[in-house]
Structure formats: structure tokens, C-alpha cells
Amino acid sequence: MLTITSWKKLSVSLLFCAFFSHSFASTFTITNNCPYTIWPGTLSGSSSPKLSMTGFHLNAGQSVRIPSVPGWSGRIWARTGCTFDASGVGSCQTGDCGGKLECDGLGATPPASLFEITLGTGEAKDFYDVSIVDGYNLPMVAAPEGVHGGCNITGCVSNLNMGCPKELQVVGGDGEGNVVACKSACEAFGLDQYCCAGEFANPTTCRPSFYSSIFKRACPRAYSYAYDDGTSTFTCKADDYSIIFCPMNGIKRPNGGETTPPIEESKMEKLSGTVSSSILLPFPMLIVLLILSTYLQT
């Protein structure tokens, strides 16, 4: 039979378990700042469970939060120009995942801008990047929130579709010739020197190409080719990763229509430099300390 003291010890133990499980399980907040609907997709690594949402539509101005688990590894991207029937079968102009609304284990068809992350377990840090190695379809940024220490925001805010070399362009099917995505040189030409394959499958022989350099100049923090680790991979320990598509807005609609104004300067201040943790205690920790102090006084 449990005594009052035993109940107190059990309650404190359960409280700490709940607190630490909350602290180390990050969430992904996906925001659509584009002036049109997008269809985000998620893909888990081979050793990670699927997220609760693997594909969905997201209207302009909407956000959605997706919980993850410690150690989760995978990718998040956005599809554009999609049409799906009532059963969730259809197609997308860019970033398609097998012609289904729910990607359900299928990755993005290149070209697509990707957010890639491996969450740490325990005290281990997260590793994350924004990659345009597989090409580009939308500008995006990834911003750690609720961080423990200084963490870098990364991404690609430039509209590469506007300056995409003709040989890399993906043109939409609306008959107006709008560029909806920009291929990687690897996808466009299939050569080992661009794909870092064969004799070029190492960082010594696979060097930045003319095309990857165009991407890198426009988006210096994003992965531009396979061995671009030094300036493109970041580490952090965050409670939430805010993934924003079209962070600067003003991106042309797929049908060539009007754009909406850029987001306010006050919001853009959060997208530059680094994010640092506050000296204030997180709210869950305040609850823990309050309850502990109550127990210690009884």
C-alpha cells in the first residue's frame, strides 16, 4: 500500500517524466506565406516512424503544427499546382509524391526545395539543413524556436525560378510559359560530375559546378550540391522548428496572377541572424518548480 510520501515521490517522478518527454520531442510548425495554396509533404527516414500528417493542403496564410518524436529523421517540402479527387488521387506540378495527397512513405519528385532534419535524443543536438541539391520549387526558411543556446536560421528566400537558366527550367502547363521550378544540373543532364557519382563520388573530385554556384550565390545557407556541408548543415536543440514557405512573399502565383505584399519588416527580423534562448524559465519548468516547492513545504 502506497503511503502519502510514496505518492509524493511517484507524482514527482511522473511529473519529471512528462516534462522531459515534452522538452525533447520537437514539433514542426509549417506556415504557408505564399499567396496561393500549397500541399506540404513529409517523409520519414527508414528508421523513423511516419509523422501524423504525410501530405495535406495548406491555404495561404495558414499554419499547422505536427508533433515528432526524439530521434526522428526525415524531410519536409511543399508541392504546388496540385489537383486531387475526393479519394486523394491526383497530381502536382512540382514536388509530387506518387500522385497522392498523403505521401505515405513516398518522397518528393525533383525539383523540390527540402527541409532535412535529424532530431537528437537526450542531450544530443539536432542536425538540419535546407537543400536545393534536388532542385528548387519554392523559397523557404527553417527557424528553430524555444532553443537551448544560439541556433541558426537557414533557408533560401530568393525566388530562383525567376533567374533559373533556361536549360534547368520547369515550365507550368498553363500555356503561359511560367517557370514553376528549377532543376538541378544532375537531374537536367544526368552526368556524374553534376551528380557526384562514379569517379566524382567524393568531396575531392566533386566540386561546385557553374549551376550549383548560381544556387549558392542566391541562397548561401542552403545545400547547393552533395558535399556542401561546411556552410549548409547546422546544429541546434530546439522545441519547435518553424518552416515557412515564401517567407518574403511577393511570389508570383502559378497562373501568373497578382501577388500579395511582402510580410511586415517586424516579422522578417525573426528570419535573420540567429535565435537565442531566453533567460526566462520555460513555462513547463515553472510548473515543475511550483509543485516541487509545494511538496517540500508539506
Secondary structure, DSSP 8 states (H G I E B T S, - for coil): ---HHHHHHHHHHHHHHHHHHHHH--EEEEEE-SSS-BEEEEEE-TTS---S-SB--B-TT-EEEEE--TT-EEEEEEEBS-EE-TTSBEE-SBS-STTBSS-TT----SS--EEEEE--STT--EEEEEE-TT-BSS-EEEEEES-SS-EE-EEE-S-TTTT--GGGEEE-TTSS--EEEE--HHHHH--HHHHT-GGG-STTT----HHHHHHHHH-TTSB-STT-GGGT-EEE--SEEEEEESTT-----TTS--------HHHHGGGSSEE---SS--HHHHHHHHHHHHHHH-
